[in-house]
């Protein structure tokens, strides 16, 4: 497939926003029911700033999605097929999630006792958004690389990992007593995401196409080799389903995202949570956020590029 950067930014930004809100509500729940010590209970500003960051990340993701539309003025029509389309459901869940995150921040700003209930509603909206976004791809049975439960698991784990990393960096500034706990969660989620994503890479490497050149062209010969696309001009099929990159480039991107999304952030988070000077800790954790997000951009680009659309058998490879 040819990755659309608008969708790459949409899924990574909204995933980080969802993970961040889940982290905030988790801390809120722990503080409300005495799971964390009284000295580590954060001030309301931690939740307010965290909610602002969640809304900003999600809003930028929503904005990025408009660049994927041929007619942005008709974007409202995307919700029309919500009964049958996961894309339409995503279009409903994302604004609902942003509304919950916004109201959650306002509730903490005003000191409302309903803040936790609103946050839990936001977690439900976040979970629904994860499901809808992942199912857009996992429901496409003809794309074997996506048609697996690992697709949803990866979307959830990678979104939560990046969100908890942002929450850890935020805690360094506003709630130092939570830095260690949030860093531990971020490291565990990053490691789990690495295991899950690696499992999908191993699975996809072993896949064998169900279609063949014979079935695609209708030619029943034993050995059929297509040497030409049959035309020289560009076409929609070539733009949308061919990324035009060499196998060597794909390998480089794969190793880059494995390092950038998992290995390097894990080390930076662990180191940032263990050092004592505030300035150095803050720099390391902010660097972890930046490196991990860059790695996730590469991961999501690879996710789309890795999918081999059956129509490519008919049009052959673009040389």
Secondary structure by P-SEA (a helix, b strand, c coil): ccccaaaaaaaaaaaaaaaaaaaaaaaaaaaaaccccccccccaaaaaaaaaaaaaaaaaaaaaaaaacccccccccccccccccaaaaaaaaaaaaaaaaaaaaaaaaacccaaaaaaaaaaaaaaaaaaaaaaaccccccccccccaaaaaaaaaaaaaaaaaaaaaaaacccccaaaaaaaaaaaaaaaaaaaaaaaaaaaaaccccccccccccccccbbbbccccccccccccccccccccaaaaaaaaaaaaaaacaaaaaaaaaaaccccaaaaaaaaaaaaaaaaaaaaaaaaaaaaaccccccccccccc
